């Protein structure tokens, strides 16, 4: 989703900003822009495309000046066009802004400003911030007052950075992340630590309803009533600096390959939080679990674990659906919110509903400085390091590790967790992926892939189909095995590919029967199993393991398959089209 960055310091701003935007590319975007202040004026350059493309064309990094702002846009209001790209200057050009989020009342504000003679070039909601700042500055001739007036008129979720014509930077936060970096050579302000972590690890996390003003004399932070605020400077984890691909061709492959280590890291999580979470869950009046995308698929796995091993009923709810059942939660219930980023707007919204109803929140999250952590009574870290590939891989198996640990704690170790064994099994799969690469070649011209699994393997089938969709743009669908005869069998013919998740457990025989039924209709069957069978046209072998633990290892070959198929289709596995890593708008 959109990334914003601002810099004010002793170095040329534009190269720092462009590099910061490149580091934040993983968040997903469609256009790029930079504005700098130099020679008493603000100059804006922007365009549609990747940072490198727009930079080659518009020479963003050659803009002069030591003060500037930058943005990668993920379109919400208005098409993907050069004009709609940020930064947006005010009509008088005395202030320019970059914005992340959505201004709900932009239409009304825009009409008002137009009546007063302020003009607009774009179709975005964001441009209204520039003209509103300009309008209040024209009225008050005071930057602080103009920011205060502006934030008090804006409705919605936003983080913006503005550069004024005297070289002052200002930034405000309302339910979108905004982090201030305090470097030796200057100040940074960004939606993501990765925007500036190579320059400084000293940061201030702005709270909601706060704004900061930065000039050559230093920084001043205020709340939305204009009161000065003091913040502690905190140091960010060194791990954040680990955002290089190393020997790997793509972040996605690197992150898939890290799983033997990251699962172990998640499993070694702080005992205290796990104990607390287990205790909360045991005493909850009712238990809900939520997430979006991959994190929701982890929630579906949790449902099986809780009921089978802890004998506790848990209701999984898709985060974006919660607002349509607002009465679901009750006092003394617990909502477990799962999110890699901790910034997904849908998850935060679900949390808001639950808290308003008097429920407590346990979050399972990778970014421990995120908004979700701030909203939670207990937060358990995934501990898997930054995940840059837009499609979640290592964060998924780390989420599983934490969920398994909580359930295992509640049932007194009944699962028989063997994390070393899981890691070793995954290493075996990773050590020879030549067969997976061969199968990926077949997906080049395939239009539909089905993934079938029963019981706990059905959520894995859903996660597998999500990976295939995200990375290969092929239509993929997860099917519960028993439902095959209730519809999907009609789709099977010689053009269909079906991946069968069939480890040697209680689902094995039924799923093998499904494989035979599919094969009898001419479809190609790819079996993922520890047991070979003549029902499979292609067999991807996984090691045998304690049957409760199969989900950890059976997803790995499918992550690889999706990755290699993306390469076959010339799709960028790290940055799939139209998608964003952190979906911070609803
Ligand atoms: C986006 C990403 C998905 C991810 C989902 C939830 O849609 O493209 O890969 O699963 O957000 O993200 P979260 O950070 O909340 O886990």
Boltz pocket constraint, residues with backbone or C-beta under 6 A from the ligand:
constraints:
  - pocket:
      binder: B
      contacts: [[A, 292], [A, 293], [A, 294], [A, 295], [A, 338], [A, 339], [A, 340], [A, 341], [A, 342], [A, 343], [A, 344], [A, 347], [A, 390], [A, 391], [A, 392], [A, 579], [A, 580], [A, 581], [A, 582], [A, 583]]
      max_distance: 6.0
